[in-house]
Amino acid sequence: MAEKRAAGTELIIPALAVAFTAYFFWTVAELNWEAKANGIVIGSILVLLVGLLLLRTAVQVVRGEVSLAIDFGGWTEANRRRVWLLAITVAFLLVLPTLGTSISLALMLLAAMWVMGARHWPSLLGVALALPLLTWASLMVFIGTRLPQGPFEALMFSLTGLGIGE
């Protein structure tokens, strides 16, 4: 008899996606509906799709086609990178309320690109600085999205009056 495919491994990312969606739902609960409508729709679709995946996996388990085992295929370089990226994501979520969106995003991008093998410092710093600045300008200034604010956002608001002061 052939060994069953370890379907538990395939459920890790969907579980993390649902957890991140739940975190989003919880953090935007006090916002008006216009500010959270797209995220609620997309998050709801994501939760529905994960529910369908769980249903399919449950049917496969009952039929004996798969097991709920988790098999990463050994401690490969790719799996080490996955663990580091997961740790970086958790760290991002932990520092986000204190450091704010821009600084947290810059640090996360820098760390994630480093883990993925990027070593060209101009590219690392360019992306890690340009994307948070673009996020601040487009989402926080022009659209007025109330993302977590930290020292950078406070400084930019005090210097320019742009963004949402708190």
N, C-alpha and C positions, 0 to 999 in steps of 0.2 A: 504494500500500500504506500502510495506517495505521501510525502510530508505535506501537511496543509500549509497554505500560504498564511503568513502572519499578518492578518488584517489590522491588528491593533496598532501597528506602526502607521498605517494610513489614516488613523483617526487622530493622531497627535496634532497636526496642523489645523484641521477643522475644529478641534476642541479649543486650541489657542485662539482661533479666529472668533469663536463664539464668546470666549472669555473677554477678548478685546472689544467685541461688540457690546457685551454687557457693561463693560467699563464705560464705553462711550454713552450708552443709554443712561447710565447712572450720573455721569458728569454733565449731561445736557438737560437733565430733568427740569431745571428751573428756567431754561431759556424759552423764549416765545417760539411758537410752532414754525415760523418761517426760518428761523436760524437752525433748526434741527431737522426739518422735513426731509431733505435729501439723505442725511445719515440714517434717519429712522427707516426710510424706504429701503435703502441699500442694506442696512443691517438686518431688517426683517427678511429680505430675500435671502441673505446669507444664512440666517438661522433656519429658514425653510429648507434650503438646499442641504445643509448639514443634517437636518432631520431626515431628509430623504436618503442621504448617505447612510445614516445610522439604521434606517429601516432596511435598506438593501443589505447592509452588513449583517444585521440580525437574521434575515432570511438565509443568507449564506452560512451563518453559524449553525442555524437549526438544520439545514440540509447537510451539514458536515463538510462543506466545501472549504471553509476557512476556519482559523482559530483566532482568538483575540490576543494572541501572543504578540509581544513587541520584539522585533528583531532588527537591529540596526546594521546587521551584516558585518559586525566587528568594529573595532575602534579605528576607523580609517581617517584619513585627513579630512575628507568631506564631512564625516560625522563630528569630528572635532570642531570644524568651522560652524556646523549647525548649532552645536552646544554654545559656542562663543556668541553667535548671532542671537540666540535665545537669551543669553545672559545680558547682552547689550540692550535688547528690547526691554527686558525687565528693569534694567538700570535706568533706561530712558523714562519709563513710566514712573519710577520712584523719584527721580530728580525733577521731573517736569513741573510739579507744583511749586518748587522752590526756585529753580533756575529759569523757568519760563520756556516758552516754545522755541525761541530763536537759539539760545545757548544750548538747550538740551538737544535740539535737532542737529546743531553743528557738531556737538560732541559725538552723538550717535552716528552721524554720517562718517565722520573721521574714523571712529573705531571700526565701524562695519566695513568700510573700504579697506582699512588696514588688514582686518581679518581675512578679507577676500583676496588679499595679495597685492593690492595697489601700493606702490612704494614711490611713485613720482610725486614729490612734495608739492610742486606747483598745482598739479591736478587735485591732489588730496585737499589742499587748502582752498583752492578755487571752488571746488564743489561744496566743501564743508562750510564755506562762508557765503557763497552766492545763493544757494538754495534757501537757507534760513532768511537771508535778506529778502529774497523774492517772496517767500512765505509771509514775512512781516509786511512787506509793501502791498502785496496783492490781497491777502486774506484779512490782515488786521487793520490796515490803513484804508484801502479802497473799498473793501466789502464790509468792514466793521465786525468781522467774526471775533467773538470773545474767546480766543484761545488763551491758555494759561500764560500769564505775564510774569516776567521776572525783571532782573536788573537791566538787561538790554532794552526791553520795551519801555521801562520806566525812564531810562536815560533818553531814549529817542523821543518819547512824548514830551519830556521836560525841555529838550533842546529845540524840537521842531513843532510841537503841538499836534503832531500827526499820531494817529492811533487812538486807542481808547484809554484815557487816563483813569486811574483807580484811586 
